Structure formats: C-alpha cells, structure tokens
Amino acid sequence: MIAIDPATGAETTRIADDKEPLALLVFKIVRDPYVGHLTYFRIYSGQLRPVNRCITLTKAGQSALPPGAHVLDRREDIDAVHTGDIALRLV
C-alpha cells in the first residue's frame, strides 16, 4: 500500500501488518438520532489502541478519531483494532 507520511508529505510504502505504523481510512460518518455520530473506518496497517492519537491529513494535523472503537461483528468495547478490521467509533 502506498501512504503519505504526514510529517514530510512524501510517499511511503506500508505492509498490511500490525507492527507497521498506523494507517486507517474513515469511509463513512453517520448521525444517528438515538446513538450520536458513528464513524466507520478500516485499519490498513498498525493497530488502534486507546492510547493512540490519530492525525487527519485533511485537517492540518488536528487529532481525530478518539479511541474506544467497536469491531463491527462484535458489539462490545475492545482493547485494540487490528490490521484488516473494519470498526466503528461512537462519538
């Protein structure tokens, strides 16, 4: 996978592996009147844990996607989201 390094703006190659740096894509945001905002995302490399901070490339380095995700096939809080998982975050 080709990714962009947020620090330098240069293209870099990522391997789909939990040991790689975190790369994820938010592909859908929905507002549910009963639950709130739901953010759906997929992890392409690395792991998302409660201690991780994410940087969005479109918002000039602002933090985004606070931890506390749910993998779609499990309706419970999880400790980490791994490479290849599609998950959602209730905001």
N, C-alpha and C positions, 0 to 999 in steps of 0.2 A: 504494500500500500504506500502511496506517495502522500506525505503530510507536509505541512508548513510549520516550521519552528517559530513559535510566537515571539521569541526573543530576537531572532535575526531576520525573520521573513524568508529564509532560504528553504528550498525544498529538501526534504529528508525522507528516507525510506524507513518504514516501520514493518515489523513482522508481527503477525497476529499471535501474540504471546502475552501471558500475564506479567512477565518480567520486563517487558518494554515500557517506556513512558506512556502515560495515559493519553489516549486519543478517543474521543467519542463524538457522536453526531446526534444532536437533538433534531428529530424529524417531525414532531407533532406537539403542539401545545393546545390543550382544550380547557375551556372553562365550564365546569360542571356546577350547576346552582346548589347542589347538595354537598359536594365534596370540596370544591375550590378549583384551583388551577392544577391540571395534570400535565406533566412534562414527560413525553415519551422519548427515550434515547437508546442508542446502541453503542456498545463498547467495541471498538476496533482493535485496541491494544491496551495493555495495562489493566489495572483494577481500580475501581472507585470504592473508597472506604470512607467512613465518617470523618476521618482526619484530612482527607484530600480537599484541596481547593482547585477549582477549575477556572480557566481563563477563556473567555469567549473572544474569538478573533474579530467579530463584528462590533464589539462594544469597547474597543481600545483598552483592553486589559482589565476590564471590570470582572469581578468574581461572579460566577454564575453557578447554577445547579447545586444548591446546598445539599449536603449528604442526607441520607435517610431514605434510600430507594427501596423499591419493591420489584422483584423479578416478576414478569407477567404471569408465569404459570404458578406462582406461589403468592398468596395474599397475606404476607407477613413481612415485618421488618427483617432486613438481612444485614449481615456484617460487611459484605463486600459484593460488588457486581464485577464479574469476570469477563475476559475477552470472549466475544461472541454473544453475550447476553443482551437481550432487549429488555429494558426495565422502564419503570415509571417512577416519578417523584411527585408526591402530593405537596403542593406549596400553599 
